């Protein structure tokens, strides 16, 4: 039997929901165009379309098919993750629908009648190169459709930083390896988890005559941080009567599961004045925080406020940081004081060097009570306001986990957060602690009941060290 091409036409049988997301789209770049079967769907929604097709003969027919659609044009490229590589592009016997740079694998079992009849030599290009060479304005094309028979991940990697320009990305995907070395749904999920996209919808391919085809999907990934334009914030410091207009936004990296108490705190703390909060996710914290800060800088922020998801603070804490950047405009970063989790004494999350360059200098309580700010050499991101001009003095990456000189992750190592502050200071920037902004640090507590049914509290960190209290 001939494979039914899995695309917008195939999923249409599941109802209008499969294309409903296009109502919010501005324009479409469709890679793996085939014959342009979806041209009427796009036209009905008034969307401009750029079709990209690899096979020259199919491309010729595609041009004929869209000739009557003034907002649609076609480009002839093989899209991968590299420019100028030559591939054997295998042509399938089902009108080319299963043609790929990869050999068939489980595809043979799902569609035993489909095979390759030959191959042609094609040179590759990245999607980023095609977009730039053809002057494609991604403000007009915010939706990407990928239907490239196992090469979706290659196409995405070749997009580079332009991925941030897209709002919707829809990919053909499978739970099994249809092609040798081709990507699967889990690979796409992993790729997007490290970027600012969520898998919002998944449509399973349904063929009543072929149950094995249920391993196929269309997966829709939607950009999470559709951050609105950052408006200048009027800040007034009544203590000095200093006034300023600054674009300020906050960024936080959030886990899949986290402290709900913090989530509520976050909403209240940035409600007055209303400050945009960009939430990022990813496998690694350092990726999420850098991407988030970078996104806010590109939006024109003068200051970013970083937030850790285990901090507890109030709206007044945020307001005081805002007042301080107006009162002390030369300060490049001002952080709130926070106590180290699991601390058995007054261990604050900040560091000051002694005269011989080692961490461990102590600031007197009297000095902290007298002054608004205390100069330090490093701090954390619990609630910290940072001047973006100071960040731009640093070379990327801004966050790196580095072992010590022996290659060990022990004394002398730099975690990603301490690495940032080390490089921040090396760039000539100043770091201060706001002595009157002291925030909470969430810590788990275990409640126990002894043999006499008396209850006691034990910090979770202590339980890990010593076990049960009785």
N, C-alpha and C positions, 0 to 999 in steps of 0.2 A: 504494500500500500504506500501511497505517497504521504510523506510527513506533512501535517498541517503546520504551517509556519506559526510559531508562538510569537505573537506580537499584539498590537492593540486590536487588530481585527479579530484575532482568535479569542482574546479575552472579552470581547464585546458581548459574547453570548452570556456572560455572567451579569449583564445589566450595565446601566450607565455608570455605575460606581467605578468601573475600571478606567474610565476617562474623565471622571468628575473633577479630578485634580487639575485638569487643563483649564478649567474656568479661571483659576488664579494665575495662569501662565501668561507671559508676554510674548514669547516666541520659542521655537523649538529647533534644536540641532539634533538631527536623527542620524546616528551612525550605524551603518548596516542597513542602508535604505531599501535594498532589494528593488522592487519595481514601484515603490511608493504607494503601497496598498492603503496606507492611512491618510492619503492626501485629502480625501473628502472629510474625514473626521477633523483634521486640522483646519481645513477651509471653513467648515461649518462654525468653528469657534473663532474665526477671524484671526488665526495665528500665522505670522510669517514663519517660514520653515527653510532650513538649510539641510538638504539631504547629502549624506556622504556615503558613497558606494565604491567598493574595491574592484569588482569585476568589470572590465571595460565594456563587454557586450551587454551586460545587465544595466550598466550606467547609460548606455546609448538608449535603451528602451525606457529607462527612468526619465530621461530628458523629454522623450516623446509624451510620456504619461502625464507629466506636470506642465506641459506647454501651455495649457489653458488656465493655469493658476498663477496669477501675476505676483503673488507674495511668496512663491516657492522657487528655489533654485537648487541645482545639484552640483556637487564637486566629486571628482574621481580620485579617491585616495584609499590606500590601505592604512588603517589607523592601528598603531601599536604604541609601545613605550619608548621607541627610539626612532630617530630620523635616519634615512638613508640605508637601512638594512634591506637585504634581498631575501625574500621568502618564497618557498614553494607553496603556492596557494592552491589547496585541493578543491576541485569542483565536484559537487555532488549531482546525482542523477534526478533529484527532485526539484527541478527548475533552479538549482543552485541554492536553495534555502538552507541547506546544511553545510555549505562550503566554508572552509576554515583553514587557518594556517596550521591547525593541529590535526593529528591523526584521530580517527574515530576510536572510541573505547566502548563505554556502556551504550552509546548510541546504537551500536549494532544489535544489542539485545532489545532495546526499546522499539527501534524501527528496523527490523531485519531486512527490509526491502531497500533500504537506503545505503548506497555505497558511493565511493569516489570513482569517477570515470576518467580522471586525468588531473593535471595540475598546470598552472601557469606561473611564471616568475614575476613577482611584483615587488616594488620597492616601497618601504614603509615611510610613514610620517607620523609625528605626534599630533595629537589634537591641538595642543598649544601652538605648534608651528603653523598649522592650517589656519587657526583663528587669527593669528597675528599677521600672516602673509596676506590673507584676504580681507584684513581690516574689519573683521566681524565685531560689531559692537555688542558686548555681552549685557549691556543695559537693555537691549532689545530682545535678547535671546537668553532667557533665564532657566530654560528647561532642556535637559539632556536625556535623550533616549538612546540606549545602547543595546544593539541586537547583533553581536559580532561573534557568535558561536564559540564561546569559551574564552575569548580574548578580552572580555569586559575589564578584567583587572589590569591588563596591559594598557588598555585605552585610558583608564582612570589615572594610572601612574604617569602616563604621558601628558596628562592635562596639567600637572604641576600645580602651582599656586592659583591657577585660574579656576580651580574647583570652588574657591570661595565666592565666585561670581554667580554660581548657579543656585537656584532655589529648589528645584525639583530635579532629581536624577532617577531615571527608571531603567532597570537592568533586567535582561533575561537571565534566569538563574536556574540551577538544578541542585538537588540534594545529593546527586551521585556524579561521578566523573564521566560525563558524556563524551568528552574529548581527552586525549592524553595530554596531561599538563594544563588542561583548561581549568578555569576557576569554577568554584561551586558557591552556593549561597552562603555558606559559613565564611568563605574567603572574603566575599563582599561585605558581610557584616563586620568582620574584623577590620577591613580597610576603613569603613565609614565610622566605626567606633572610635578610631583615633583622630577623626575629624569632626566637624561640627554638624553631623547629620544623624538623624534617627531613621530607622526603617519604619515608615508610617503605615504602609499597607502592603499586603502580599496577596496576589491572586494566583490560585492554583490552576494549572492547565487541566481542563476536563475534556476527555475524549471517551465517550461511552463504549467505543469499540476497541480501546486500548488502555487497559488499566495501568500498565507500566508507565504510561506517559504522565501519571499523576506526580512523578518526581520533579516535574518542571513548574516553574513559577515566573511571574513578573513581580519584581520587588521595587517598591517606590520608596526612595530615600528623600527626606525633606530636611532642608537646612534648619537647624534649631535656632540659631541666633540671628533671626531677621531683626537686627537691632535698628530701632528708629533713629533718625538723625539726632545727634546730641546737641541740644540747645544750650547756649551760654547761660550760666547760673550766676545770678547776682548774689555776691557774698559781702556781708557787712560785719566788721569786727567792732562791736560797741566799745571795747576796751581802748582801742587806739583810733577809732572812727575811720579806719582804713576800709576802702571799698574796692571791689574788683569784679570783673566778669570773666569767668573761666568755664570752659567745657569740661565737665567732670562726669565720669561713669565708673561703675564698680564691676569687678570681675571676680568670679569664684569658680573653682573646679568642684564638681559634685560627684559623689560615688553613686552607684546604682541604688544602694541602700544607705541612708544616713540619718542624722539626728533631726527629727521633726521639730524639736524645740528650737533648733538653730534656724530652720526654714521659716518659722513664724517670726523669729527675731529679725531675720533679714528683711522681710516685707515691711515690718513696722519701722525699722531703723532708717530705711531709705525712702520713706513715704513723704517726709516733709523736711526739706524740699524734695520733690520727686526726682530721684536719681535713677537712671537706667542701670539695671543689674544684668550683666551678661553671664549666663551659666554655661560652663563648658564641661565636657566629659571626655574620657579617653582611657586607654590602658595605662598610660603613664601621666603622673601629675605634671611633670615638667613640660610635656607636650601641650596639655590643656591650658596651663597658665600662660605659656609663651604665646600660643595662638590667640588666646583671649586678649591679652595685653596688646598684641600686634593688631588685632581687629579694631580695638578701640583707638589706637593711635591713627590708624588709617581713616577712622571716622572723625579725626580732628580733635581728639581730647587733649586738653592741656594737662590734666591730672587723671590718673586712674587710682581707684581705691581697691586694693586687693583684700579678699576676705577668705578665711579658712572656714570650712564647713562645721568646725567644732567650736566656734567662738560664740560667746553670748555678750551682746552689747545693746546699747539703746540708741534712740534717735539723737539724744543729746551728745553721745560720744561722736557720732558722725558730724554733727554741727560744730563741735569743738575742733575737730580736725580741719574742717573748712575754714573756721575762723583763724586757725594757726597758719594756714598757707598764705592768708592775706596779711597776717601780722608779721610773719617771717618769710617773705618772698624768696630769700636766698636759700632756704632749706630745700634740698632736693628730695628728701623722703622723711616723712614723720610717721612713726608707728606708735600704736597703743602698747602699753605695758601688759604683759600676760605671764602668768606663772606656768612653769613647766609641768606637764601632766605627770602624775606619780611622784611629784616632788615631796620630800619629807622635810624640806626647809624652804626658805624664801629664794627659790631658784627661778630667776626671771629668764624669759626667752629673748635675751639680748646679750651682746658681747662687747667688751671694751678691752683694748690692748694695754698692757703695761709698757713702761719705758723701754723694755728690751724686746718689744714686739710680740709678746705672748698674750693670749687671751686670759683674762682673769682679773683685770683691774676692777676696783670697786668704787662706786659712786656713793657718797654719803647720803643718808636719808635727809639730812638738813638741806643739802644742795638741791635734791629733788623737790623738796617742799617749797624752796624759794624760787626756783626757776620754772618757766613754762616748758623748756626743752632741755634735754641732756644729750650731748653728742656721744654717739656709740660707733662701733666699727661693723657690727652686723646685727640683724634682728630677724623677725619672721614676718609672715604675711597675714597674721590673724585679722588685723584691721589697720592697714597701712596705706597712706596716701603718697603717691610717687609722681614726681614731675616727669612728663613724657619726654621733654627735651633732654633730661638727664639720661633716660633709658637709651635714647637714640645715640648717645656717645659711645655705647657699647657695641661690640661686634656680636652678631648671632653665631651660634645659639647662646641665648642668655642663661639657660639653665642646663647644667650637665652634672651628672653624678660621676665623680672621679675617685678612684682608690688612692691610697697613700703611695709613697715612693716604692714600697715593696709589692704593690699590687693587691694589697689586702684592704678589706672594708672595715678597718679598725681605726685606731688613733691616727690622726693625720689625714683622713679621708675628707673629701668635700661632698656633702649632699647637694642636691640641685639647688636648694634654697640658699645654703651658705655660699655656694659657688656664685650665685647671682650677686649677693652682697659684696663678696670679695672683688668681683669684677666691677661692680658699681662704684666701690671706693677707689679702685685703681684708675677708673676713668676720671677721677677728680671730683666725684660727687660727695655730698654730705648726707649723713644719716643721723636722725634724731629720734629720741623717744619723747612722747608727749606725757609729761609727768602727771597731768591731771586727767588723762584718758587711760583708765585701767579697766580692761575687759575681762570677762570670765572665760574659763577654759573647761569645756564639758569633759567629765570623767565618769566612767561607769563605777557604780557602787553596788556591792552584793549584800543582800540582807540575809542573815542566818538566824536559826533558832536552835538553842542548845537543848540538853537533856531535861533541863528544868523549864523549858519553854520561854526562856529569856531571849530576846532578840538583840542582835548586834550588827553593826555596819562594818564592812571591810572593802577597801578600795580594790578594784579588780587587779591592779598592778601588784598589790601586796599578795593577793591570792596566787598569782603566777609565781611570786618569789617564795612564798612560805606554805602554800596550801591552805586548807580549811583552818579557821581560827580555833576550833576545838574538835 
